[in-house]
Amino acid sequence: MIIGVLETLALLAVHILSWIAVCHALLTKHDPRAALGWTVTALLLPLVGPLLYATFGISRAESHASRIMRRQEPLEPDYAHPPFPKTPPEGLPDYIISMEKIGRHLTEQHLSVGNSLTPLHNGDEAYPLMLKAIREAQKQVFLCTYIFNAGKIATEFGEALTEAAQRGVDVRLLVDGIGMLYSWRKPWKKLAEHGVHVAMFLPPRLFPPNFSINLRNHRKMLVCDNTAFTGGMNISDDNIAAGKTKYVQDMHFHCQGPIVDQLRRAFLLNWGFCTGKYTPLPPASTLPAGESHCRIIMDGPGSEADVLNDIFCGVVNAARQSVRIMTPYFLPSHGLVSALRSAAQRGVDVNVVLPAKNNLFYVHWAQFRLLPTLIEAGVRVWYQPPPFAHTKLLTVDYYYSQVGSANLDTRSLRLNFELNMEVFDPQFCKQIASHIDATITQSTEITAADLKKLSLPVRLRNAACWIFSPYL
């Protein structure tokens, strides 16, 4: 009798858990298909379904992320947003003003005027300049990276950071808690013994418990006094091309001018969240150095707006002539897919360049599920030959560019903490567009006919990977 009652209570508890998971998914999911998927999982797999939802549900990540976003904005007035401009800066063409308004509205950040940006290809060009800036710094060296892999380059950076700290420079290194797992050896651990301040972003641990493996700081930046670097490049020997046939192609950007102050602020916000210590911002002192209008975009989960995704959709929808995209991981949102299709259908020249050989094979397979609807609308898709390209670039109408750490996939646009930079400058845009065009001349176009040749097992494999695209 007692056993029967206990079994009934256990069964009731299991069903209550299932319905709790269902209610939570219905109330928190933005995508009805995700809500439906979790509802079916929770109801058809009692106990297992709710456990899967509690472990992998995006809402759980977003709940934690919302607390992070609140903590990233401290109360000190030094970190307050600059006065919100009511009008766009002078000198922008009329048809570009709508693009500028999108970023201004979503970030509440003004465009920084008077900047110089230099594209740097691979670690061969970027690392020497970054190391030089660290060695010449007199006041601050702030380095934020997703991956800091042990190797020759990491050793050189470690030595430069140590030397800077020993001569009295404020040296800080911030590494992501998941990104640090890419390297068995942790080259930054000894830096703390030599005066370098080191912090981890949400490292996984048992005590106190932290298992938020989906929340990652994917931002990359280096600020050395009045010069800075940002883009998509990690600290790793993999980015060195000289003497190798297998390496990771990537681009970083040397930034000079007032945009350095925005990057400094971005780093200190990250640092404050990880350490609880928010250093007062120094007075803006970086002098104009060029003609580029720039704005830093800090995006992450836990906020109502999908800032980067909304900006991507907005500028593509505003395009009149051309859209060029280069990204390693292409699993765009439904909104961005619609924006790209619409642009192509109204006569805009839309080109998407992807790596022919991806370091994540399952992402490569999942991409094929999305390509037919884009290609049929007139979007041209190109696969560039190896080595693998980790480069993330966007240009619109020879005036607008966007560079940074964000990929065009769900992980970057919904789960990661990312940092991108908007650039309004026809000369800079021409440089980026020329790089993409040069890559296209060496690439192979994927056509609707190519996709139709794929066998049924291959198409099923691609679709199966696509189902899990929110977690890839």
N, C-alpha and C positions, 0 to 999 in steps of 0.2 A: 504493500500500500504506500509506504513512505517512498520507496524507490520510484513508483509510478508518479507520485506527486513531484518528486525532484526532476524526473525526466520531462514532465509537462512544463515545469518552471524553466528548465534549461532551454526547452524548445521555444517557449515564449520569449525568453531573453534574447535568443538568437534572432527571432523575427523582429523584435523591437530594435535590435542593432541594425538590421537591414533597413528598416523604415527610417531610422535616424539618419543613416547614410543617404537614403533617397531624398529625404527632406532637405538635408544639407546641400546636396548636389543641385536640387531644383532651385534653391534660394540663392546659391552663390555662383553657379556656372554662367558664363557669358554666352557660350555657344550651346544652342539647344541640342546639337548632336552629342556633345560631351555629356550634357545632363542625361540624355536618353541612354547613352552607353553605360554610364555609371549606375543608372537606375536599374537597367536590365542586369548588370553584373551583380549588384547588391541583392536583387530579388531571386535570381536564379542560382546564385552561389551563397547560400546562407553561411554566415560566419566568415567564410573565405572572402566573399565579395566586400563586406564592410572593412575587413582587414586590408585588402588591396587598396580600397579607397582611402583609408587612413594613412597608408604608407606612400602611395603615389599620386593621390589626388592633388590637382593643381591648386585647389582652393586652400589646402593646408599650407602649401608654399606661399601663396599670396597672403594668407593671414599672418604668417611670420614676416613676410616681406613688408607688410603695411607697418609693422612695429619698427622695422629697420628704417623705413623711409621717414617715420616720425622722428627717430633718433638721429638721422643724418642732418636734420635741420635744427641746430642749437638755438638757444634763446638769445645769445649774445648779438647785439646790434651790428657788430663787425661783419656778421655773416648774412645780414639782410640782403635781399635782392637790390640791385641798383634801381634808381627811380625808373618806373615802368613807362617807356615812351609811348605817347599817343599817336605819333606819326612816324612813318618810315624815314630813314636817313635820306638826305638829298643825293641826287645823282643816279638813283636807280631807274632803269627804264620802266615805263608804266606797266608793261606786261610781267615784269619781274616782281613788282610790289606785292602781288597776291601771294607769291611764294614766301616773301619775307614776312608777311603778316602771319602765316601759319606757324612758323617757328617762334615768332615773338609772342603770339597768343599762348602757345602750349608751354613754353619755357619761362615766360615772363623775364626773359633776358634780352637786353639790347644787343644790337650788332656792334662789335668792336671794330673801330675804323683805324686804318693805318698799319696793316700787318703785312709781313713778308713770309711766304711759305715755300719751302724747298722740298720737292719730292726726293726721297732717298730709296733706292732700289736695293732690297735685300740687306742682310747684315754687313755685307762688304762696304756699302756706303754709309749705312746708319750707325753701326757700332763705333767706328773710329771717331765720328763727330760727337756722339753721345759721351764717350770716354773722355774726349778732349774737354767737353763742357764740364764734366764732373771734376776733372783735374784743375780747371781754371776757376771753379766756383769759390767765392769768398764768404758767402753768407748761408746759402741753402742748397741742399741737394735732396729733392723729393722724387723717389722712384716707386711707381706702382706698376706691377706686372702680374699677369695671370700665371705664367710659367717662368720659373728661374731654374733652368736645367743645369745640372752639374756638367762641367766641361771647360774647355779652354776659354770661351767667352765669359762664362760665369766667374772663372778665376780672375780674369782681367777686370771685370766689373767689381768683384769683391775687393781686389787690391786698390782700385781707384776710390771706392767708397771708404775704405779704411783710411787711406791717406788723407782724404778730405776731412774725415772725422778727427783725425789726429792733429790737423792744423786748425781745429776749432770751428769747422763748418757744421751747421745743423744738418745732419745726414739722417734721412728716414727711408726705410724700405718697407713696402707693403706688398705681401704676396698672398694670393688666394689660397684658402684652405684646401680646396680640391685640386687646384692647379699645382700645388706643391707635391702632390702624389705622383706626378709625371716623372719625377726624378727620385731614384732610390736614395741617393746621397743628397743632403740638404746643405748646399754650399753657403747659405746665408746664416746658418745657425751660429757659426763662429764669429760672425761680424759683430754681434752684440757684445762680445768680449773686448772689442776694439773701439767701442764708442759709437757704433752705428745703432740707431734705434730701429728695431725690427718688430713688425706686427703682422698677424695673420688675420685674414678675413674669414670668419666663421669656420675655423678648422673643425673637422669631425672629431668627436671625443665621447668617451663614456661618462666621465665625471668632470664638471657637470654635463649632463647629456646634451649633445647637439648632433642631429642626424639630418640636417637640412642640406643634403647633397645637391638638391636642385637649385639652390640659391648660391650663385657664384659671382664673384667680382671679376668680370672679364675686361675691365678697363686697363688701358696701357698709357702711361704718361711719365715723362721725366721733366722736372723743372729744376733748372740750375740758375739761380739768381734771375737774370732778365732774359733768359733763353730757355726754350722748351722743345720737347719732342712728343708726338703722339701719333697714333695710327693703329695698325693691327699686329705689330711684331712683338713677339715674346723675347726673352733673353735665352738664347739657345744656339748651340753650334749648328743646328739644322738649318739656320738661316744664312749660313755662309756658303756662297756658290763657288768660290775660287777653288779650282782643282778637283771639283766633284761633278758627277753627272746626276746624282740623286741628292736633292736638297729641297727646301721649302721656299718657294718664291713669295715675296711679301713686299709691302711698301710701308715706310714710316715718313713722317714729315717734320722738318725742322721749322719751328715757329719763332718768329721774332715780332715784337710789337706789343700793343696792349692786350692781345689775346692771351699772352703769358699769364696775366693776372687772373683771367678766368680759369686757366688750367691750375694755377696755384690754389685758387679757392676750391676747385673740384677735389684736388688731392687732400687738402686739409679737412674737408667734409668727410671724406673716406676715412682719414686717419682718426678723426674725432669719434666716428662711430665705432671703430675697432678698439680704441684705447680709452674712450670716455674723456679724452683731453682735447679740447678745442682751442688751438693756438689762435690768438687774435691775428687777423689779416694785417699785413703791412700796408702802408698807404700805396695806392696805385702810382707807380713810378716809371713804368716802361714807356719809353718814347716811341712815337710812330716810326715804322721802319719800312713801310711799303704801301701798296694800294688795295690790298684785300680787305673786304668786310667779312668778319668771321663771328661765329657764335658757337659756344660749347653747349652740347645737349647731353645732360645726364639723365639716363632713363633706367628704370628698374621696375620690378613687379610691386604690387601693393598699393598702387595709386589708381584712381578711377580712369584716368586717360592712358591710352597706349601711345605715349608721346612719339617715339620713333616711328611706329607703324603709321600713326596719323600723319606725321610729316611726310613720310615716304609717299603715302597715298595722295596727299595734298599736292605735292610738287609734281608728281606724275600726271595728276588730273589737270594741272595748270600748263603742262608742256604743250608747245605749239609746233616744234620742229623735230627734236630728237630726245631720246632717253637712252643712256648707255649704263649698263649695270655690269659689274664684275664682282663675283662673290664665290666663296668656296662651297657654301651650303645654301641651297636654294629651295626652301620649303615655305613660300610666302603665305601670308594670311589670305583669307577669301577676299577681303577688301582690296589688298594689293594686287591680287590676280585680276580682279575686276577693273582696277585702275589701269593696269598694263594692257588688258584686252581693249578697253575703251580708247586708250591712247592710240594703239595700233589701228583700230577700226576708223578713227577719224583722220588717219593719214600721217600720224607721227611715226618717225623712224625709230623703232624700239629694238634694241639689241641687248641680249643677255649672254654674258660670257661665263662659262663654268669650266672647272677642270675635268679633262677627259678621264683622268685617274685620280680618284678621291682617296684621302687617307681614311675616310669612314665609308666603307663599301655600302652599308645599309642606308646611309643618307643618299648616296649616289643612286641606289636602286629606287628609293622612295621618290626621288625627283621625277623619274620617268612617268609616274602616275599623273603629274600635273602638266607635263609638257604638251599633250595633245590640245587641250583647251586654249593654251596660249598660242601655239603655232597656227592653229586653225583661224585665229583672230588676226594673224599677221605679225605676231612677235617673232623675231628671228633669234634662234638659240644656237650658240656656238660652243664647241668643246675644244679647249686649248690643250695642246699636247703636254706631256710631262716635261719637267718635274711639277709636282703638285703646287698649285697656286693658292695661297692663303689670303690673297689681296682682296680688299673690300672697297669698292669705288662706285660712285654714282655721279653722273653728269646729266644736266637738263638744259637744253637750248643754248649751249655755249656760254652760259653765264653763271649757272648754279652748279655747285659741286658739293658732295658730302663724302667725308672720309672718316675713318675711325675704327672702333673695335667690333661693331655690330655686324653679324651676318644676317641674311634675309631668311631666317628660319624661326620657328616658334621658340626655341631655346633662347635666342638672343632677344627676340621681341616681347617675350612674355615672362621668362624666368631669370635671365642673367641681368646683372647690373652693368650697363654699357655706357661708353662715352664716345660720342661722335662730334664732328665739327662741320658746321655749315660754312660754305665759302661762296661769297658773291664777288666774282672777279673773272672777267672774260679771259685774261691771260692765263690764269691758273687753270681755268676750266679747259682751255685749249690744250694745255700740257697733259691733263688727265685724259681728255678725249683722244688725243694723239696716241697715248700709251694703249688705250683700249683698242683703237683702230688698228694699231700695229700688231697687237695680239690677234685680232680677228683675221688678219691676212695670213696668219700661220695656223689658223684653227679650222675645224671641220664643222660645217653647219648640219644640224639635226633637222630633218624634214619629216612631214607627216608620213611620207612613204617609208622612211626608216623605222618609224614607230610601229607601223602596221606590219612590218616584217618580224616583229618580236613574237616568239612562240607563246602559246598559252601558259605553259609553266613559268616562263620568265615574267609575263604580265601579272600572273597571280603572285609571284614572289615580290614584285615591285609594289603591288597593291597591299600586300600584307605588311611590308615595311612602312608604307604610307600611313596605314592605320595608326601606327605608333609614332608618327611624326611629331606630336606635341612633346615627346620625351627624348627625341633623338638629338 
